[in-house]
Amino acid sequence: MGYLNSAFLIGAMLSAISSGAIADAMGRRRIMLWSLVIDGFVTLLSSLSQNFITLFIFRFINGIVIGGPSSLLFTMFGEFHGEKFRAAGICYLGFFWSVSWIVLPALAWMVIPIELNIVVYGFTYNSWQLFISIIAAPLLISGFLLSLYPETPKFLLSQGEHAKALEIMKQIYAANTNRITQDFPVKRLVFDDAKISERGDSLSGPFKNMWKQLCCIFSSPLLKYTILVASMLGANMFGYYGLGLWFPELFNRFENFHVSHPNESLTICEMAYLQSDNDKSTIPVLGMTENSMWTRELEPQNMSTTILPYMQVLTESTTELCNISVDQKVFVNTIIIGFSCLIGNLASGYLMNRMDRRVLPIATQLLAGLSGCAIYLLKTSTQNLIAASMFSAFSSMANMIIIGRIVDLFPTNVSAITSGVATLSGRAGAILSNVLFGLLLDVSCEVPIFFVGSVVIAGGIIAFFVPTHPLALPKPS
């Protein structure tokens, strides 16, 4: 599970900086449009995967195609808004991100339990593959809808295309006021930021601009702020993707334990140690009820186990057994977590312009870290659901707030690539924590839980040093 989750994150990490640089040179809309369409087709192809390696490769390609460019959505959205409403608007945009985390488990709940097993000339198509193919539809639809939108006026201004920017501003004015474009009172637009990138369609142009932009954000006076925001997002995503992606597995362990031991109460770490202390391993298939649970006594040296999402495959010699059943409470719990994130994003959007810009990123990351550490102490699935909901809600809020601060803080010419650098840091943290959590959960359970929580808390402390005022590019000498 750790490797499969990491495949997407590794691809996203590789494309994080380059996608930002290309978008700063060629436009946000064009890169986002092609990313959505290509990712939709790649997702469709991945639904036909017949083995783990193929699925891993497709998830890696998904990460390259959409993982890096996805951060451009917030840059593009922010550049359609003025400074007064930009940060709050990005937090409200996070509302729809949270909606997706409600729709996904609900859709999985409907599709994955379907008894679908089509076999044609050795080609197998199951319900989880149908689930993946359905996910491709919103990507393709979003690509079509984005084709109806213009490029951001702020980006066009940064490229010296004042006439195009003014025309788009007139269209926005007409749509907002229900008046004609000729009534727009502004006749001329002026852009104050220094221009450091040139727009071009050649392959080499964006990468030359990328070098210029990297030199800009990694030199004084922007260097320290680039490191700060990258560290903040890296710390938060270390927890959000690391611990967050393992919540369904933790819930499943609790549900299965309480089915077979209804009168006992143990923490997640006590369950892990109880399993590792057995001389022989009795392995339940995850998600089965007490009446249908399948167990088998195996000598530890003859046993290997691979866990995939919604699937456990146990292999001994040439025997392979597969089960794709999951306790239905896991889907319900994941939906509840999604609703908690949704409420959190609405709250952050409301509070963004009503509080000091430092308060929210500090408070949300501190509360997220403490909620993550609390999982070690809890002994029931309900208690863990509450802690997981708080952790996910505050982490999701912090993600949107940090991205909003980057768009708000850095000049237009380097905001996309700064988001890319921060996203690169975040994806690297997510990969590290994801694999670390998977490796250590059954070996030294306390370490990954407290380590993840502490890193997120450290991100909140770092947020204290980020300024509240917009930054300016260094003046050319």
Secondary structure, DSSP 8 states (H G I E B T S, - for coil): -HHHHHHHHHHHHHHHHHHHHHHHHH-HHHHHHHHHHHHHHHHHHHTT--SHHHHHHHHHHHIIIIITGGGHHHHHHHTTS-HHHHHHHHHHHHHHHHHHHHHHHHHHHHHTTS--EEEETTEEEEHHHHHHHHHHHHHHHHHHHHTTS---HHHHHHTT-HHHHHHHHHHHHHHHHTS-GGG---------S--------SSHHHHHHHHHHHHHHTSTTTHHHHHHHHHHHHHHHHHHTTTGGGHHHHHHHHHHHHHH-TT----HHHHHHHHHT-SSEE---TT--TTT----EE-GGG-EEEEETTEEEEEETTEEEEE----HHHHHHHHHHHHHHHHHHHHHHHHHTTS-TTHHHHHHHHHHHHHHHHGGG--SHHHHHHHHHHHHHHHHHHHHHHHHHHHHHS-HHHHHHHHHHHHHHHHHHHHHHHHHHHHHTTTSTHHHHHHHHHHHHHHHHHGGGS-SS--------
